[in-house]
Amino acid sequence: MAQLFFKYGAMNSGKTIEILKVAHNYEEQNKPVVLMTSGIDTRDGVGVVSSRIGLKREAIPIFEDTDVFEVIQKMDHKPYCVLIDEAQFLKKKHVIEFTRIVDELNIPVMAFGLKNDFRNELFEGSKYLLLYADKIEEMKTICWFCHKKAMMNLHYIDGKPVYEGDQVQIGGNEAYYPVCRKHYFHPLMITEGE
Ligand SMILES: [Zn+2]
Protein backbone atom coordinates (compact mmCIF):
# COMPACT_ATOMS: atom_id res chain seq x y z
CA MET A 1 0.00 0.00 0.00
CA ALA A 2 1.17 3.48 -0.80
CA GLN A 3 1.98 5.86 2.03
CA LEU A 4 2.33 9.56 2.68
CA PHE A 5 5.81 10.44 3.90
CA PHE A 6 6.91 13.67 5.53
CA LYS A 7 10.65 14.21 5.78
CA TYR A 8 11.50 17.38 7.60
CA GLY A 9 14.74 19.03 8.58
CA ALA A 10 16.32 22.39 9.30
CA MET A 11 17.99 24.49 6.61
CA ASN A 12 20.80 22.67 4.78
CA SER A 13 19.76 19.21 5.96
CA GLY A 14 19.91 17.83 2.44
CA LYS A 15 16.19 17.65 1.70
CA THR A 16 16.47 18.65 -1.94
CA ILE A 17 19.46 16.42 -2.56
CA GLU A 18 17.43 13.54 -1.13
CA ILE A 19 14.53 14.31 -3.50
CA LEU A 20 16.86 14.31 -6.49
CA LYS A 21 18.41 11.05 -5.28
CA VAL A 22 15.05 9.32 -4.81
CA ALA A 23 13.92 10.52 -8.26
CA HIS A 24 17.14 9.17 -9.77
CA ASN A 25 16.71 5.79 -8.07
CA TYR A 26 13.19 5.35 -9.47
CA GLU A 27 14.13 6.51 -12.94
CA GLU A 28 17.10 4.20 -13.09
CA GLN A 29 14.52 1.38 -12.97
CA ASN A 30 12.41 3.07 -15.67
CA LYS A 31 9.82 4.13 -13.11
CA PRO A 32 8.82 7.72 -13.81
CA VAL A 33 8.19 10.08 -10.91
CA VAL A 34 6.60 13.51 -10.63
CA LEU A 35 8.45 16.39 -8.95
CA MET A 36 6.45 19.26 -7.53
CA THR A 37 7.41 22.29 -5.50
CA SER A 38 5.79 25.28 -3.89
CA GLY A 39 5.02 28.02 -6.40
CA ILE A 40 5.92 30.73 -3.91
CA ASP A 41 9.62 29.88 -3.79
CA THR A 42 11.00 31.94 -6.63
CA ARG A 43 14.71 31.82 -5.78
CA ASP A 44 15.47 29.92 -8.96
CA GLY A 45 12.38 30.65 -10.97
CA VAL A 46 9.02 29.03 -10.50
CA GLY A 47 8.96 25.27 -10.87
CA VAL A 48 12.55 24.38 -10.16
CA VAL A 49 13.82 22.05 -7.45
CA SER A 50 17.33 23.17 -6.70
CA SER A 51 19.84 22.18 -4.06
CA ARG A 52 22.59 24.30 -2.60
CA ILE A 53 25.25 22.07 -4.11
CA GLY A 54 24.10 23.11 -7.56
CA LEU A 55 21.91 20.22 -8.72
CA LYS A 56 18.55 21.24 -10.06
CA ARG A 57 15.56 19.95 -12.03
CA GLU A 58 12.26 21.21 -13.24
CA ALA A 59 9.20 20.61 -11.11
CA ILE A 60 5.49 21.33 -11.34
CA PRO A 61 4.76 24.42 -9.25
CA ILE A 62 1.96 24.20 -6.68
CA PHE A 63 0.01 27.44 -6.31
CA GLU A 64 -2.72 28.19 -3.79
CA ASP A 65 -5.47 27.14 -6.19
CA THR A 66 -3.64 24.09 -7.58
CA ASP A 67 -5.55 20.85 -7.02
CA VAL A 68 -2.63 18.47 -6.66
CA PHE A 69 -4.86 15.39 -6.72
CA GLU A 70 -6.39 16.47 -10.02
CA VAL A 71 -2.97 17.16 -11.56
CA ILE A 72 -1.87 13.60 -10.86
CA GLN A 73 -5.22 11.97 -11.64
CA LYS A 74 -5.32 13.58 -15.09
CA MET A 75 -1.93 12.22 -16.11
CA ASP A 76 -2.03 9.61 -18.87
CA HIS A 77 0.86 7.75 -17.31
CA LYS A 78 0.62 7.53 -13.57
CA PRO A 79 3.90 8.16 -11.76
CA TYR A 80 5.40 5.62 -9.40
CA CYS A 81 5.96 8.31 -6.79
CA VAL A 82 5.17 11.99 -6.24
CA LEU A 83 7.99 14.03 -4.70
CA ILE A 84 7.25 17.42 -3.13
CA ASP A 85 9.87 20.03 -2.26
CA GLU A 86 9.32 23.09 -0.01
CA ALA A 87 6.21 21.43 1.40
CA GLN A 88 6.16 23.81 4.37
CA PHE A 89 4.71 26.53 2.13
CA LEU A 90 1.68 24.46 1.13
CA LYS A 91 -1.84 24.77 2.49
CA LYS A 92 -3.91 22.31 4.48
CA LYS A 93 -5.96 21.57 1.36
CA HIS A 94 -2.84 20.47 -0.52
CA VAL A 95 -1.97 18.02 2.24
CA ILE A 96 -5.49 16.58 2.09
CA GLU A 97 -5.03 16.23 -1.69
CA PHE A 98 -1.80 14.29 -1.04
CA THR A 99 -3.73 11.85 1.14
CA ARG A 100 -6.16 11.28 -1.75
CA ILE A 101 -3.27 10.58 -4.15
CA VAL A 102 -2.08 7.95 -1.67
CA ASP A 103 -5.45 6.47 -0.69
CA GLU A 104 -7.40 6.69 -3.95
CA LEU A 105 -4.68 6.43 -6.60
CA ASN A 106 -2.37 4.22 -4.52
CA ILE A 107 0.69 6.34 -5.38
CA PRO A 108 3.23 7.10 -2.65
CA VAL A 109 3.78 10.80 -1.90
CA MET A 110 7.01 11.98 -0.29
CA ALA A 111 6.90 15.55 0.98
CA PHE A 112 10.04 17.35 2.15
CA GLY A 113 10.25 20.61 4.03
CA LEU A 114 11.10 22.67 7.06
CA LYS A 115 9.11 22.01 10.22
CA ASN A 116 9.49 25.33 12.02
CA ASP A 117 9.87 28.85 10.72
CA PHE A 118 12.41 31.38 12.05
CA ARG A 119 9.95 32.43 14.79
CA ASN A 120 9.89 28.76 15.77
CA GLU A 121 6.27 28.26 14.84
CA LEU A 122 4.99 25.48 12.61
CA PHE A 123 4.45 26.23 8.94
CA GLU A 124 0.93 25.39 7.75
CA GLY A 125 2.06 22.71 5.31
CA SER A 126 4.29 21.09 7.94
CA LYS A 127 1.59 21.17 10.60
CA TYR A 128 -0.83 19.21 8.45
CA LEU A 129 1.84 16.85 7.16
CA LEU A 130 2.71 16.04 10.78
CA LEU A 131 -0.98 15.34 11.36
CA TYR A 132 -1.70 13.34 8.20
CA ALA A 133 1.52 11.56 7.18
CA ASP A 134 1.87 7.79 7.58
CA LYS A 135 5.61 8.08 8.12
CA ILE A 136 7.50 11.02 9.57
CA GLU A 137 11.26 11.23 9.43
CA GLU A 138 13.70 13.84 10.65
CA MET A 139 16.62 14.68 8.38
CA LYS A 140 19.49 15.72 10.57
CA THR A 141 22.11 18.38 10.20
CA ILE A 142 24.40 20.06 12.73
CA CYS A 143 24.23 23.52 14.25
CA TRP A 144 26.05 26.28 12.42
CA PHE A 145 27.90 27.16 15.65
CA CYS A 146 28.48 23.84 17.43
CA HIS A 147 28.18 20.09 16.95
CA LYS A 148 24.71 19.63 18.32
CA LYS A 149 21.78 18.74 16.10
CA ALA A 150 20.18 21.75 14.41
CA MET A 151 16.51 21.94 15.39
CA MET A 152 15.71 25.50 14.41
CA ASN A 153 16.28 28.04 11.69
CA LEU A 154 17.84 31.33 12.64
CA HIS A 155 17.12 34.30 10.44
CA TYR A 156 19.70 37.06 10.09
CA ILE A 157 19.06 40.46 8.59
CA ASP A 158 22.11 42.72 8.27
CA GLY A 159 24.04 40.45 10.58
CA LYS A 160 21.43 40.51 13.35
CA PRO A 161 19.18 37.62 14.38
CA VAL A 162 15.48 38.23 13.82
CA TYR A 163 12.65 36.45 15.64
CA GLU A 164 9.61 38.31 14.37
CA GLY A 165 8.08 39.26 11.04
CA ASP A 166 6.37 37.60 8.12
CA GLN A 167 6.69 33.83 8.13
CA VAL A 168 7.56 33.59 4.50
CA GLN A 169 10.68 35.51 3.60
CA ILE A 170 12.42 33.50 0.97
CA GLY A 171 16.13 33.95 1.41
CA GLY A 172 19.29 32.34 0.25
CA ASN A 173 22.01 30.76 2.34
CA GLU A 174 23.12 34.14 3.58
CA ALA A 175 20.01 34.80 5.62
CA TYR A 176 19.03 31.53 7.34
CA TYR A 177 21.15 29.23 9.47
CA PRO A 178 20.42 25.82 10.97
CA VAL A 179 21.02 26.05 14.73
CA CYS A 180 20.60 24.06 17.93
CA ARG A 181 18.14 25.30 20.55
CA LYS A 182 20.83 26.97 22.68
CA HIS A 183 22.26 28.90 19.74
CA TYR A 184 18.77 29.80 18.56
CA PHE A 185 18.35 31.82 21.74
CA HIS A 186 22.02 32.78 22.09
CA PRO A 187 23.41 33.08 18.58
CA LEU A 188 26.97 34.02 17.78
CA MET A 189 28.04 36.66 15.30
CA ILE A 190 27.89 35.63 11.67
CA THR A 191 31.15 36.62 10.08
CA GLU A 192 31.34 38.50 6.81
CA GLY A 193 31.22 36.43 3.66
CA GLU A 194 29.38 33.42 5.09
ZN1 LIG B 1 24.66 25.09 18.61
Boltz pocket constraint, residues with backbone or C-beta under 6 A from the ligand:
constraints:
  - pocket:
      binder: B
      contacts: [[A, 143], [A, 144], [A, 145], [A, 146], [A, 147], [A, 148], [A, 179], [A, 180], [A, 181], [A, 182], [A, 183]]
      max_distance: 6.0
